[in-house]
Every structure is written in structure tokens, then in C-alpha cells.
């Protein structure tokens, strides 16, 4: 790929477990992507603002706290408000299958549960960016 894929990895809400997010950030970096890790306890507003400032291709959110049905819809709402229709929202964590289905129907690109391989996540991101070229970049 000519242009490096830019991704923000964020931990939303009060969830203090960031090992998985750091593993994903490292794997994406090792795959040649530019990764911005926002750190713990980010609000949806902070995540979307950082994504806008960093001009990312994708926002990845790790949630283990059970707040996924609040956080993801709020991030999607803020992305729409900011005109970020060409940015992928994806995530991971402990999310029940029925909630994954609802969130994907709302517009979340993909949700990875514990045990998902980093190779699978990398391929998903590379394919998504290839299929959704951003205008003006």
C-alpha cells in the first residue's frame, strides 16, 4: 500500500484493562500502520476529536466494561456530526453476539472478541481501507 493506514486505538469509559488494546496497537504498528494510542478512560468526545485531529482512516475501541451499547452508538453519532463518513469504526472486547449484530447494523464495521487473531484484524483493516479509499488523500 502506498499510503500508511492511520488508526487510533482507544480505551473508552472507566475500563482500566488496556493489555489487549496495547497488543492490537503493537500488531498494527508492526504491520506498517501508523497507530495513535489514546490511553485509558477516554470519552467518546475525546476519541472522535483525536481521530479528527489525527486524520485517521479508522478508530478502534477496546471495551471490556460492558458499556459497548452506550459507547459505540455515541461515537457513531459524533462521527456523523463531524462528517467522518469515510472513517471506519471497529472494536473489540467482551461483547455478546446479539449486541455485535445490533452494533454492526448501526454502522460499526467489525467487532473482535477475545481470541481473535491479530492477523485477522490487520487483514480486515487493510481490506476495508482498500475498498473505501478516502477522497483527497
Secondary structure, 3 states (H helix, E strand, C coil): CCCCCEEEEEEECCCCCCHHHHHHHHHHHHCCCEEEECCCCECHHHHHHHHHHHCCCEEEEEECCCCHHHHHHHHHHHHHHCCCCCCEEEEEECCCHHHHHHHHHHCCCEEECCCCCHHHHHHHHHHHHHHCCCCCC
